[in-house]
Amino acid sequence: MNVLVSPTPEAAAMLAAEHLARAAASAIAERGRFSVALSGGSTPKLMYEALKGLEVEWEKVHVYFSDERSVGPDDEQSNYRSARVGLLDHVGIPAAQVHRLEGERDPAQAAADYAALLPSRLDLVLLGMGDDGHTASLFPDTEGLHATGRVVANWVPKLDTWRLSFTFDEINAARERWLLVTGASKAKVLREVQNGIDGVAGHPVAGVHDVTWYLDAAAAEELSL
């Protein structure tokens, strides 16, 4: 595991933000644009706050989303709304370069349409991890764990809802994959992932390859480093 441990959630978020700004500069210098997929959850909000104070050529950034709930863009549960309110409204990124997953539409059609508009290869997929080891909207024991292609409509029985999500194929095809994980509630799952317990079916995050982990000390407490 490539693990970067910071003392606090805020410090982990700042480190990830600084590295994202550096990755954006590198991609723009090499290819003229930076394509990044954002995720939902609470931890990215700290990174969004940190990013607002950093120098990024936002006019050359294209933003995508690794997953979305079955809600519209103004719903408080929307990952797009969280990113818009926390970051995108504040940095002057052109609206045409923010590509949201349309969670309010038929899930299968929305997934197919999103797969068609993705770039050939994303520069960075930024992910989180739930207390159950899920990442993006790939939850334990769901059909999405076995999906092929780029985007899947994944039925999550325990939540009684559809989710839209990148597949493992899409996540692992990106140039880089980062997982930003904080909090003591994640420590046990991280130890189990490190030790290969329950595999991808039990801890879907194990299906993400060649990851850079951005952790705070509480999340990393049970890891062997």
Secondary structure, DSSP 8 states (H G I E B T S, - for coil): -EEEEESSHHHHHHHHHHHHHHHHHHHHHHHS-EEEEE--SSHHHHHHHHHTTS---GGGEEEEESEEESS-TTSTT-HHHHHHHHTGGGTT--GGGB----TTS-HHHHHHHHHHHS-SS-SEEEE---TTS-BTTB-TT-GGGG--SSEEEEEEGGGTEEEEEE-HHHHHHSSEEEEEE-SGGGHHHHHHHHTT-SHHHH-GGGG--SEEEEEETTTTTT---
